[in-house]
Amino acid sequence: MCIGVGLYAPCMALCAILGLNVGAAFPIMMGSCAMLMAFGNGPQFIKANRFDMIGALTQMFAGAVGVIVAYVFVKSLPLHILTILVVCVVIITGIKFLIDYKNGKPEA
C-alpha cells in the first residue's frame, strides 16, 4: 500500500461502479496510499523505535520511480484494454480469496 501496489484494481472498480471516469482512479489511488502510509502507522512505529529509515527511503525513491513508470505505461494504454486487465485482476484475486477461505487457511 505504501507505494500504491494493490489498490489500483479495487479503486478503478469503485470509480466505475460510482459512475466516475475510470481515468481518475490512478490519482485517487496514489493520493489515498500516500495519506494512508504517512499518517496511518508511522507515528506508532517511530514511538516504538521500529522505524527503518533505510527501508523507508528505499521505498520512497523506488515508489517515485515506479509511479513515473506506471504513469507512462497507463497513459499509453487504451482505457478499454486497461479496464479489461483490471477486471481480470479483480476476478483472479476474488477466486484466490474464495479458494483460501474454502481451504481454511487465509493468508495474512
N, C-alpha and C positions, 0 to 999 in steps of 0.2 A: 504494500500500500504506500510505502514512503516514496516511491518513485513512479507510482501510477500503474504498476503492473497488477492486473487482475480486476480492475474496476471498470475498464472501458466497455466491455460487453454488457454488464448489467446497467451501466449508465446510459448506453445507447438504446438498450431495450426500454428503459424507463422513459427516455425522451420520446421514443416512438409511440409508446402507449399514451403518453400525455399529449400527443399531437404536436410536439415541438419539432423544429428542424433537427434531424439527426446529426447534422454537421456541428451542432452546438455541443454535442456530447464530449468532444475532446477537451475543450477549455473547461467545461464543468467538471470533468473527471480530474484534470490536473489541479484545479483550484481546490477541490474537496480533499484530495490526497495531501496537498501541501498544508492545508489547515489542520487536517486530522493529525498528521505526524508532528507538526510544530507545537500544537497545544494539547494533544491527547495524552501521551505518556512521558513526554520529555521532562517535565519538572519532577516526576516521581523517580525517574532513572538518575537524574542529577543528584537529588537528595539522598538516594540510596548508594551513591558513588558507584553506579554500574553503567556509567555513560562512557562509551568507547569513542573517543574523539577521532581516531584513525578511521574506524568503520563509518562514522557519520560523515567525515569529509570525503571518503571514497564514494559513498552512496550519493553524496551531494554532487560531486563532479560527474560521476558516471550517469546519474539521473539527468543532469543537464544535457549531456551529450545524447543520451537516449531520447529525451524529449525532442531535440532538434532532428534526430534521425527519424523518429516516429512521425513528426510533423511533415517532413518531406515525403515520407512513404505514404501517409494517409492522404496528404494533399494531392498526390499524383494518382491515387486510385479513384476510379469512378465510384460514386457513393453507392450505386447498386451492388457492385462487387463487394465493397466493404460491408454492407448490410448483410449480404449472404454469408460472408466469413464470420461475422459476429453472431448471427443466428446459429451457425454450425457450432461455434464455441459454446454458446449457451446450452444447446441441446446435449452436446457431449458432456459438459460439466454436470448438467442435471442427471443424465444417465449414470455417471460415475457416483454422484451423491446417492442415488437410489440403490445402486449396487452395494455401496459401502453400508448403507442403512440395513439392507436386507441381510448382509453378512454379519451384522452386529459389531463391526469394527470401524466406527467413524474415526477418520484421521483428524488430528489436531491441527 
